[in-house]
Amino acid sequence: MSNSALVGTGPNSPLRTRKLRLVEWALNKFFLFCALLSVVTTAAVIVILAVETISFFDEVSPIDFLFGTRWTPLLEPKHYGILPLLSGTFLIVVGSSLVALPIGVACAVYLSEYAGDRTRSVVKPVLEVLAGIPTVVYGYFALTAVTPALRAVFPETQIFNAASAAIVVGIMVLPMVASLCDDALRSVPDSLRQGAYSLGATSFEVSSRVVIPAALSGIFAAFVLAVSRAIGETMAVTLAAGATPNLTLNPLESIQTMTAYIVQVSLGDTPAGELTYKTLFAVAAVLFTLTLVLNLIASKVMSKYQEVYE
C-alpha cells in the first residue's frame, strides 16, 4: 500500500473526496446566490417602476401621456405627452441602424469569408478599440466633427441635431454588430461552404446564398442587441442631439430622447415625490417595456428560424 493511501491523500482517498464534495457544494450555493441576486434585482426594478408609474398615472391620464404631442414637464404650462421623446428615440434608432447594420454585416462577411489570418488579426482589434471608446468622447466627436460636416452639406442643420447623434451611435454599436455577426457566420459548418463550391458557386454566391441565410438567427440577434443599445444610449445622444423635446421626423433638428430626458431631470433640482420627478419612472417604464418587447420578439424569431447542425 502506498504512503499517500495510508495518510488519506491519494486521488481516491476519502479525505480528498470529501474536499471535492465540499468545494462542489460551495460552488453550487454561490452560483445559486448569483442567480437569485439577478432575479431579485430585476424584480426590485420592476416593482419600483410599477409603483412610481402607477402613482404618476393617478395624476396624469395614460391617454394624454401616451398620445400627447407636447412634453414640457419642467415648464409652464406643463404637458406630459411622451410622443416627442418617442419620436426622438425613433430617429436615433433608425439612423444608427442605417449606419451600423449594413456596415457591420459587411465587415463580418469580409472577416469570416474573405480576410486572411493576418488581416483579421489587425481588423478585429481595431473594432474592439472602437467599442472601448467612452461614449462622452463620441458625443464631443459629433459636436466638433460630424455636425460641421453636416452643416457644410445641409446649411439648415441645427447645432444640436438627431443626424449627428445617430451617426455616432451607429459607429458605437458597429463593433458589437460586426463581432456578433462574425461569430454567427463562423459557426456555420464548413461543409456547407465546400458543398456550394463543389457545385460551382462563387465566393459571393456562397456568402450571400449559403452562409448568411444559415446564420440568419445570429445576425438577427445582433440587430436586436444593436437596436436595444441605441435605445438605451445616453451621454453621446445628450451631447449631440440636444434637449429639445420636438415632435419631428427631420433628423437635422434638435430632439430629445427618453434617456436624455432622464439625465436632464436626474441632474436637476427636482424634489423627490413631485409629479415632475415621477415622470422619470414613467419614461423609464416605457423604455423598459420597449426593450423587453424587442427581446421577446428576437427570442421568438430566433427560436423559429434557428438552424440546427449535426
N, C-alpha and C positions, 0 to 999 in steps of 0.2 A: 504493500500500500504506500502511495506517495505521501510525502510530508504535507503537501497542500491539502490533500484529502483529510489527513489526520487533524489538522488545525481548522478545517472547515472553510478554507478559502479557495478551493478548486472551482472550476467553471460550473460544476453541477452540485456544489455543496449547498446545504440548507441555508447557511448564512447568506450566501450570495443570492439565492433565490428570494429570500425574504427582503433583501435590499432592493432587488429589482421590482418586486411587487409593491414595495413602499413608494418607490420613485414613480411607478406607473400610476398608483393611486393618487399621488400628489399632482401629477401632470393632468390626470383626468379632472380633478377638482379645480385646478387652475383654469383649464380650458372651459369648464362649465361656468366658472365665475366670469370669465371674459364674455362668454355668450350671453349670460344673464345680464351683465352690465350693459351690453349694447342694446338688449331688448328693453331694459328698464329706462335707459337714456332716451331711446326712441319714444317709448310710451309717455315719459315725462314731457317731452317736447310737444307731443300731440295733445296731451291733456292741457298744458299751459296755453297752447294756441287756441284750443277749443273754448276754454273758459273765457279768455280775454276777447276772443272773436264774438262769442255769444253776448258778452257784455257790451261790445261795440254795437251789435245789431239790435240791442234793446233801445238804443238812441237813434240809430240810423236805419232806414229801410233797406233791406237787402236788394230790392229792385233799384233804388236810387244808387246804391253802391256799385252794383254790377253793370248797370246800363247808363249811369250818368256820364255826361260828356265834359264835366268840369271838375278839376281836382285842385282845390285851394283850402286845405285844412289849416294852413298856417296864416291865412289872410282873411280879411272880412270883405264881403260875406263869405262864410265857409260853405264849400261844396265838397261832396265826398264821392264823386263818380270816378271809378277806377279806370275807365276806358282810356284816358290819356296815358296812364302808366303802362297799360297793356299794349297800346299801340307803339309806345317807345320800346318796350321789350321786344315786341314783334319785329320792329325794324332791325334791332341789333341781332336777333337770332337769324333772320333771313339773310341779312348782309354778311354776317360772319360765316354762315353756312355756304353761301355762294363763293366765299374765298377759301375756306378750309376743306370742304368736302371734295371738290374735283381735284384740287392740287394735292391733297392728302392721299387720295386713291391713286393718282398718277405716280406720286413718289413711292407708294407702297408697291405698285406694279413694277416700277423700274427696279427697286431694291430686290424684289422677290424673283423676278423673271429675267432681268437683263443685266443687272450690275454684277461685276466680279467681286471677289472677296476683298480686294484692295480698295475698290471704290466704296463698297459697303462699309468698310472699316472707317472711312472718312465721313461719309454722309450721315450715318447713324449717330455718331457723337455730336455732329452739328445740330441735328434735330433735337437731341437731348439738351443741348445748351440753350436752345430756344425755349424749351419747356421750363428751364430753371431761372429764366429772367424774371425778376419781380414785376408784378402787374403795374405798380406805380410807374415803372420805367416805360412800359408800353403806353401808359396814359400821357406822359410827357413827350414821348415819341410822336404820338398822334397830334399833340398841340404844336410841336415845333417842326415837324416834317410832313406828316400826312395832310393836315389841314391846309398849310400853304400850297402844297401841290394841287389839292382840290380847288382852291381859290384861284389858282393860275388857269385852270381849265374851266371852272364854273365860278365866275366872279360873284354870283349871288350867294355863294356858300357862307353861312354864318361861322363865326369863330368857333363856337361850340356847335357841333353837328353830329347827327347819327352816323353819317357815312364814315367819317374818320374813326369813330369808336368801333363800328362794325368791322372795319378793315383790320384794326389792331387786335380785336378779339378773335378774328379769323386766323391771324398769324399766331396768336397764343394757343389756340386749340389745334392748329395744324400738326404739331409733333405728336399729339395724342392720336389723332386720326390716322396719320401715317404709320405710327408704330402698331396700333391695334389692327389696322388693315393688313400690314405686312405679316403680322403673326397669323392672321386668318388665312392669307394666301399661302404662306409657307406650310400650313397644316394640311393643305390639300395633298393627297398621296401623289408621289412622283409617277406612279403607274398610269394615272390619268393623262399626264403630260406626254409620257412616252407613247401611249396608245394613240393620242392625237397626232403626234409627229410621225408615227408609222403609217398613218393614213394620208400623209402628205400635207398636213396643216402647217401654216407658217407660225412664227413666234407670236405675231399679233393675233392670229386666229386662236391659238392655244390660250393666250392670255384673256381675250375678250369672250370667247365662246365656251371655254372649258374651266379655266381656273377661277375667274371672277364669279360665274354662276355657282360653282361649287362652294365658294367661300362667302356666299351672299349673306348668310345669317350673321357671320362675324363682322362683315362690313356694315351691315345694318346696325349692329350693336355699337360699332364705333360712331356711326352717325348719331345715334340717340345720346350717347355719352357726350358727344361734342355739343349737341343742342342743349343738353342739361347744363353743361359747363358754361355755355354762352348765356343761358337764362340767369344763372347764379353769379355771373361776373359782376364785380362791384367797383373796384378802385379805378381801373382803366376807363370804364364807362362813365364814372362820375367826373373824372378829369376831362375827358374828351367830348362827351355829349352834352354836358351842362346839367342844369337843374330846372328846366322849364317844362312842366307837365303840359305838353302840347299834343292835342289830338290831330295827328297828321301822318301821312304816309310819304312825305317828302324827306328823303334822307339828308338833304342839305340844311335842314332846320335843326334848331336846338330841341332836344327832347329830354325826358327823364324816365328812367326805368324804375321798376319796383325796388330793386336793390339799392339804386341811388337814392330813392326817397327814404328808405330805411336808414341809410347812412346820414342823410341830412337831418332827420329828426333825432337820431341817436346822439349826434354831436351837438345838438342844440340845448336849449334851456327849458324844454317842455316838461312840466311837472308830471310825475307818475300819477296815474289814475284819471287824468283828464281825457276828454274824448280824442283830442289830437294824439295823445300818447297811445291810445288804444288802436288808432289807425295802423300803428306799427304791426300789431298782431294780425289785424285783418288782412293787410297786404302780405304779410308773411304766410298766412294761411292759404291765400290764393297761390303764392309762389310754391308752397309745399304741395298743394293739390296738382298744379300743373306738372311739376317734376314727377310726382307719384304716377299720374296718368301716363306720362311719357314712358316711364319704366315698365309699367304694366303692359302697355301696347308693345313695347320692344320685346318683353318676355314672351308674349303671346305669339308674335310674329316669328321670333327665333325658334320657339319650340315647334312651330308649324313647318318652317322651311329648313330646319337644320339638317344637314347631310350627315349620315352615319356611315363610316367606312370600317371595313373589317380587315 
